[in-house]
Amino acid sequence: MKAIVIAATLGVAAAPAAAAEWRFFEEDGRSVLAVDGGNLAFRCQGGSEMVAAIALDGDVLSALSVDTRRVKELSADVVVGENAYEERLAYLPNAKLVFATRGMAKKMFNAAIRGDAISVDVGRRGAAEIAPPAADAASFNAFKDACVK
């Protein structure tokens, strides 16, 4: 009889968590594509320039809402899929957030579409390992139409 109670309890405890999903939205005149509760987001900067925002500690949308003007440029080891790069990234220390621009942002965007892993390491300041969820065609197309020109 104990085995039945334990099995029933395990069945409830083993219920899967909700899967992370991509979400497209407009905020303060900017197009944003982000993983709900994740550490990666893409947004339009200055009209049509895409940037990738990576939170080193926690949720990227919370980090993006931190009001800070303090910015540093750091060397980072970035791995996108199977390819490794040394990049200079903008770093917001108060938000523990890094930004990749131009070519690197596009590489990360394409990796997110393919579902390739992305990692960013900025030494003692932190690191992020990103396993993007499956690309949502509607959200990615809406972002691409609004941002990537």
N, C-alpha and C positions, 0 to 999 in steps of 0.2 A: 504494500500500500504506500510506503514511503517513496518508492520509485515512481509511482504515478504522480504524486504531488511534486516531486522534484522535476520531472519531465514537463509538467504543466507550467511550473515556474520558469524553467529554462526557455520554454516556447515563448513566453511573454517577454522575457529579458532579451532574447535574441532578435527581436523585431528590428528590421533595418532602419537606419536613420534616413531622413529625407535627403535625396541627392542634391548636390549643389547644381545650380542652373545659371546660365547667362541671362543678364537683364539689360535691355537698352532703355535709356531715358534721356530727357533733356533737363539740364540744370544750369541756371544762370546763363542761358544762351549757349551752352556747350553740350555737345553730344557725348554721352558716356555709355560704354559697354563694360559691364563688370560682372564678376561672379558674386552672387549673393553670399555674404559671409566669407568670401575668399580673399586672397592677397594679391590679385591681379585685376587691373582695370585699364581700359583704353579710353582716351578722350581726345577731342579736338582742341587744339591750342591755336589761337590766333587765326581763326578762319578755317583752314583745312589741314594744318599740320597735326599729324597724329602723334601722341605721346603714350608710352606705356608707363603706368604707375604700379610700383611693386611695394607692398607693405612688408617691412622686415619683421614686424611684431604685431600680428593681429589682422583685423579687418581693414581692407584697403579703403572702403567708403568712409569708415570712421577716421582713418588717417588723413584722407583728403579734406575732411571738414575741419581739421586743426588750422587755426589762423596763425600763420607764421610767415615771416619774411626772411628768415635766416636760411640761406642756401649755401652749400659747399659743393665743390666738384671733387669726386673721388674716383680712384681707379677701382674697377670691379672685374672679377672673373665671372663671365656669363657663359652658360651652356644652354644652347637652344637645340633640342633634339640631340643629335650626335655631334654637333659642331661647337667648339669652344672658342671664345673670344675674350680679349682684354679690351675693356671699354671705359670711357670716362662718363660717369653718370652724375646727374644733379642729385644732391642728397639734402633732405630737410630733416635736420637732427631732432627738432621738437616733435615731429610727426613720425620719425623712424620710417621714412618713405624715400624711395629712389625713383627717378624718372629716366627713361630711355627715350631718345628722340630719333628722328629721321630713319636711317637704315635699320638700326637695332629695333626700334619700335615695330617696323614692318616685319622683321624676322620673327618677333614675338607674336605678332598678330597672325601670321601665317602658321606658326607653330600651334597656336591656340585652335585654329581651324582644323589642323590635322590631329590635334590631341597630343602633340609631342610635349614631353617634360621640359620645363624651363627652370634653371637655377641661377641665382644671383648671389655672389659672395663679396661683401665689401669689408672683409677683414674683421677687425675688432668691433666694428659698428653693427655687424649682423649679417644674416644670410636668409634667403628664402628659397624654398623648394616648392615648385608649382606643378601640379598635375591637373591641367585644365579639364573640366568636364566636357562632354560631347558638345560640339558646336551646334547651336540652335540657328538654323538657316534664317528664320525670320528676324531674329535679333541682329545677327551679323550683317545681313543685307540692309537692314534699316540703318545700322551704324555706317556701313560702307557708303550708302547713298547720301547720308547726311555729312559725312566727314571726308572720306578719301576721294579726292577729286583729281 
